[in-house]
Amino acid sequence: MEQEVTRNESTEQLGLFARIALFYRQVISELKRVVWPTREQLTTYTSVVLVFVTFIIAVVSIFDLGLTKLVFWIFG
């Protein structure tokens, strides 16, 4: 906890541009740690998402069609 307070106090002492530069350095540092998927994994994940979204669209469309027919049957 003390380390966090000290870090926040030192960050507050920095100027605006120094804080912006620090932020971007930290972002770049974190992006270097990211494990990026291979092209095959990305293709697989994209395919799974597209199939799932298509399935959900079909389910919602059928549900909507059913409700529409029900409402027209009830209210004529």
C-alpha positions as CSV (number, residue, x, y, z in Angstrom):
1,M,0.0,0.0,0.0
2,E,2.8,2.4,0.8
3,Q,4.4,1.7,-2.5
4,E,1.2,2.6,-4.3
5,V,0.9,5.9,-2.3
6,T,4.5,6.8,-3.1
7,R,4.0,6.0,-6.8
8,N,0.9,8.2,-6.9
9,E,2.6,11.0,-5.2
10,S,5.6,10.9,-7.7
11,T,3.1,10.7,-10.6
12,E,1.3,13.8,-9.3
13,Q,4.6,15.7,-9.3
14,L,5.2,15.1,-13.0
15,G,4.0,17.6,-15.6
16,L,1.1,16.9,-18.0
17,F,3.4,15.9,-20.9
18,A,5.5,13.7,-18.6
19,R,2.4,11.8,-17.4
20,I,1.2,11.3,-21.0
21,A,4.6,10.0,-22.0
22,L,4.7,7.7,-18.9
23,F,1.2,6.4,-19.9
24,Y,2.3,5.6,-23.4
25,R,5.5,3.9,-22.2
26,Q,3.4,1.7,-19.9
27,V,1.0,0.9,-22.7
28,I,3.8,-0.2,-25.0
29,S,5.3,-2.2,-22.2
30,E,2.0,-4.1,-21.6
31,L,1.5,-4.7,-25.3
32,K,4.9,-6.4,-25.5
33,R,3.7,-8.9,-22.9
34,V,0.6,-9.8,-24.9
35,V,0.6,-13.3,-26.4
36,W,-0.8,-12.7,-29.9
37,P,-2.7,-15.6,-31.6
38,T,-1.3,-17.2,-34.7
39,R,-3.0,-16.8,-38.0
40,E,-4.6,-20.3,-37.7
41,Q,-5.9,-19.5,-34.2
42,L,-7.3,-16.2,-35.4
43,T,-9.0,-17.8,-38.3
44,T,-10.5,-20.5,-36.0
45,Y,-11.7,-17.9,-33.5
46,T,-13.2,-15.7,-36.2
47,S,-15.1,-18.7,-37.7
48,V,-16.5,-19.7,-34.3
49,V,-17.7,-16.2,-33.6
50,L,-19.3,-15.9,-37.1
51,V,-21.1,-19.3,-36.7
52,F,-22.3,-18.4,-33.2
53,V,-23.5,-14.9,-34.3
54,T,-25.3,-16.5,-37.3
55,F,-27.0,-19.0,-35.0
56,I,-28.1,-16.4,-32.6
57,I,-29.5,-14.2,-35.4
58,A,-31.5,-17.3,-36.7
59,V,-32.9,-18.0,-33.2
60,V,-33.9,-14.4,-32.6
61,S,-35.4,-14.1,-36.1
62,I,-37.5,-17.3,-35.6
63,F,-38.6,-16.0,-32.2
64,D,-39.5,-12.6,-33.7
65,L,-41.4,-14.2,-36.6
66,G,-43.3,-16.4,-34.1
67,L,-44.2,-13.4,-31.9
68,T,-45.3,-11.4,-34.9
69,K,-47.6,-14.1,-36.1
70,L,-49.0,-14.5,-32.6
71,V,-49.7,-10.7,-32.3
72,F,-51.4,-10.6,-35.7
73,W,-53.5,-13.6,-34.8
74,I,-54.5,-12.0,-31.5
75,F,-55.1,-8.5,-32.7
76,G,-56.2,-9.4,-36.2
